[in-house]
Amino acid sequence: MFGVSERSKGLAERLTAFMARHIYPNEHRYFLEAERLGPWAIYPIIDELKPLARTAGLWNLFLPEKESGEGLSNVDYAPLCEIMGRSLFAPEVFNCSAPDTGNMETILRYGTEAQKERWLEPLLAGKTRSAFAMTEPDVASSDATNIASAIRSEGNDYVINGRKWYTSNSTHPSCEIIIFMGRVQPEPQDPHHRQTMILVPRNTPGVRVVRSLPVFGFYGAPDRAAEVMFENVRVPKRNVLLGEGRGFEIAQGRLGPGRIHLGWSAGYGVSLCAERKWAASRDRHAPRRVAAEGSRQRRIRKDVRAARRAGLRRSRHGARARTWQGPDTLLAARGEEMAGAARAAPGGHAPQRDRPGPRFLRPSRAHRFW
Ligand SMILES: Cc1cc2nc3c(=O)[nH]c(=O)nc-3n(C[C@H](O)[C@H](O)[C@H](O)COP(=O)(O)OP(=O)(O)OC[C@H]3O[C@@H](n4cnc5c(N)ncnc54)[C@H](O)[C@@H]3O)c2cc1C
């Protein structure tokens, strides 16, 4: 139904082979390192595998066709995103993980040449990481017009004050740049022109990463959600993205594709759980459970296919961000159901993280709130 290019098919083959050789065999190690080292550290397995992925040409696959000569269309990226989505740590190995992908796209699309040289180049090279500070604990942040943090003009600088949370990645030692969203004072009448996005280096005085936030009891792997305070943070006006009052417009451009990418990844996490659950029921000689599982699997696979088609159709027709919430929300719901079921199938092995059920249950459940 949706023809992908020969280039995308070739990349999918190479990606699948890389996953089999380097990603799946190291999943257990990844979770051990994440648990042992915690959300404020770099995990050695990631640093070992990144150069291999880059040498293999499986790097920055998310780059959009429109802005980058080497990039892919959303339709071509979809199958690759799905393959990476079968493991929670794979996207970072290929430099394709959120929130860096959305941040890189934002700087690529809306940044000045100087901003690109300073912040985008090291991100594309995988040397640094980044965070996106939009959500605030005190306002309903799913509507970006509500964001209330203050950006006050003072001469050639802006002075920023606000409290953010779920600022993913900000506990990562390599996180050097934060895209901050707030309101310029005095604020314009039109709610869609109140928001501004600005680049804030993480080491600017007044930026304080307060704590890592547990997501359903787990810290850091792989999202590193965190609370961040911005207290009288001073940044030069040249750090503004696109222009004062253009933050809502950027949010629409950034978050729409982000949700679609997440939906694709979630879809294949679901499929992986389905496959492994099936295998676990079979291996444990539970014929009645295998039979019952058959009908549930058929329904879930049907939903996954429908959500996938809807996502592809929408990315193809360039629909607006708000209308994209359908397919990825459906996938997240099915993901949660499937991961929950997959968790039960292996009996006493169930709560271990090396089973896909528990691993995907947490992100797919969290995904329903985004
Ligand atoms: C693991 C994780 C990582 C995240 N990473 C980031 C990040 O890197 N950067 C960042 O800025 N944010 C991040 N977020 C935050 C996420 O984007 C927000 O939680 C999301 O946008 C919802 O905003 P909120 O939490 O303020 O909820 P609210 O906006 O208060 O929404 C709560 C509920 O009310 C519903 N609702 C809201 N308004 C209405 C309405 N008018 N009518 C009907 N229903 C409504 C929503 O659909 C939702 O179900 C992350 C969240 C999680 C869980």
The ligand as an SDF file (V2000), in Angstrom:
LIG
                    3D

 53 58  0  0  0  0  0  0  0  0999 V2000
    8.5140    9.4460   30.3240 C   0  0  0  0  0  0  0  0  0  0  0  0
    8.1200   10.8310   29.9330 C   0  0  0  0  0  0  0  0  0  0  0  0
    9.0230   11.6230   29.2260 C   0  0  0  0  0  0  0  0  0  0  0  0
    8.6890   12.9230   28.8650 C   0  0  0  0  0  0  0  0  0  0  0  0
    9.6260   13.7160   28.2060 N   0  0  0  0  0  0  0  0  0  0  0  0
    9.3730   15.0380   28.0440 C   0  0  0  0  0  0  0  0  0  0  0  0
   10.3890   15.9300   27.5560 C   0  0  0  0  0  0  0  0  0  0  0  0
   11.5050   15.5180   27.2090 O   0  0  0  0  0  0  0  0  0  0  0  0
   10.1200   17.2590   27.4950 N   0  0  0  0  0  0  0  0  0  0  0  0
    8.8950   17.7750   27.8510 C   0  0  0  0  0  0  0  0  0  0  0  0
    8.7220   18.9800   27.7680 O   0  0  0  0  0  0  0  0  0  0  0  0
    7.9090   16.9440   28.3000 N   0  0  0  0  0  0  0  0  0  0  0  0
    8.1200   15.6070   28.4220 C   0  0  0  0  0  0  0  0  0  0  0  0
    7.1220   14.7760   28.9310 N   0  0  0  0  0  0  0  0  0  0  0  0
    5.8790   15.3640   29.3470 C   0  0  0  0  0  0  0  0  0  0  0  0
    4.7160   15.1130   28.4160 C   0  0  0  0  0  0  0  0  0  0  0  0
    4.9330   15.7190   27.1700 O   0  0  0  0  0  0  0  0  0  0  0  0
    3.4770   15.6590   29.1260 C   0  0  0  0  0  0  0  0  0  0  0  0
    3.2330   14.8460   30.2730 O   0  0  0  0  0  0  0  0  0  0  0  0
    2.2570   15.6850   28.2280 C   0  0  0  0  0  0  0  0  0  0  0  0
    2.4020   16.6800   27.2460 O   0  0  0  0  0  0  0  0  0  0  0  0
    0.9860   15.9500   29.0340 C   0  0  0  0  0  0  0  0  0  0  0  0
    1.0830   17.1780   29.7310 O   0  0  0  0  0  0  0  0  0  0  0  0
    0.7600   17.2140   31.3040 P   0  0  0  0  0  0  0  0  0  0  0  0
    1.5880   16.1830   31.9920 O   0  0  0  0  0  0  0  0  0  0  0  0
    0.9000   18.6190   31.7850 O   0  0  0  0  0  0  0  0  0  0  0  0
   -0.7380   16.7290   31.4160 O   0  0  0  0  0  0  0  0  0  0  0  0
   -2.0800   17.5900   31.1890 P   0  0  0  0  0  0  0  0  0  0  0  0
   -1.9100   18.5430   30.0560 O   0  0  0  0  0  0  0  0  0  0  0  0
   -2.5040   18.1600   32.4980 O   0  0  0  0  0  0  0  0  0  0  0  0
   -3.0530   16.4420   30.7580 O   0  0  0  0  0  0  0  0  0  0  0  0
   -3.5470   15.4830   31.6880 C   0  0  0  0  0  0  0  0  0  0  0  0
   -4.6590   14.7070   31.0430 C   0  0  0  0  0  0  0  0  0  0  0  0
   -5.7390   15.5740   30.7360 O   0  0  0  0  0  0  0  0  0  0  0  0
   -6.0570   15.5090   29.3450 C   0  0  0  0  0  0  0  0  0  0  0  0
   -6.4200   16.8630   28.9090 N   0  0  0  0  0  0  0  0  0  0  0  0
   -5.6490   17.9720   28.9310 C   0  0  0  0  0  0  0  0  0  0  0  0
   -6.3210   19.0320   28.4700 N   0  0  0  0  0  0  0  0  0  0  0  0
   -7.5570   18.5860   28.1620 C   0  0  0  0  0  0  0  0  0  0  0  0
   -8.7150   19.2170   27.6240 C   0  0  0  0  0  0  0  0  0  0  0  0
   -8.7470   20.5140   27.3430 N   0  0  0  0  0  0  0  0  0  0  0  0
   -9.8020   18.4360   27.4250 N   0  0  0  0  0  0  0  0  0  0  0  0
   -9.7880   17.1240   27.7030 C   0  0  0  0  0  0  0  0  0  0  0  0
   -8.7160   16.4630   28.2130 N   0  0  0  0  0  0  0  0  0  0  0  0
   -7.6280   17.1920   28.4170 C   0  0  0  0  0  0  0  0  0  0  0  0
   -4.8000   15.0220   28.6560 C   0  0  0  0  0  0  0  0  0  0  0  0
   -5.0920   14.3500   27.4460 O   0  0  0  0  0  0  0  0  0  0  0  0
   -4.2530   14.0630   29.7100 C   0  0  0  0  0  0  0  0  0  0  0  0
   -4.8390   12.7980   29.6180 O   0  0  0  0  0  0  0  0  0  0  0  0
    7.4240   13.4470   29.2170 C   0  0  0  0  0  0  0  0  0  0  0  0
    6.5040   12.6540   29.9030 C   0  0  0  0  0  0  0  0  0  0  0  0
    6.8410   11.3650   30.2640 C   0  0  0  0  0  0  0  0  0  0  0  0
    5.8250   10.5420   31.0320 C   0  0  0  0  0  0  0  0  0  0  0  0
  1  2  1  0
  2  3  1  0
  2 52  2  0
  3  4  2  0
  4  5  1  0
  4 50  1  0
  5  6  2  0
  6  7  1  0
  6 13  1  0
  7  8  2  0
  7  9  1  0
  9 10  1  0
 10 11  2  0
 10 12  1  0
 12 13  2  0
 13 14  1  0
 14 15  1  0
 14 50  1  0
 15 16  1  0
 16 17  1  0
 16 18  1  0
 18 19  1  0
 18 20  1  0
 20 21  1  0
 20 22  1  0
 22 23  1  0
 23 24  1  0
 24 25  2  0
 24 26  1  0
 24 27  1  0
 27 28  1  0
 28 29  2  0
 28 30  1  0
 28 31  1  0
 31 32  1  0
 32 33  1  0
 33 34  1  0
 33 48  1  0
 34 35  1  0
 35 36  1  0
 35 46  1  0
 36 37  1  0
 36 45  1  0
 37 38  2  0
 38 39  1  0
 39 40  1  0
 39 45  2  0
 40 41  1  0
 40 42  2  0
 42 43  1  0
 43 44  2  0
 44 45  1  0
 46 47  1  0
 46 48  1  0
 48 49  1  0
 50 51  2  0
 51 52  1  0
 52 53  1  0
M  END
$$$$
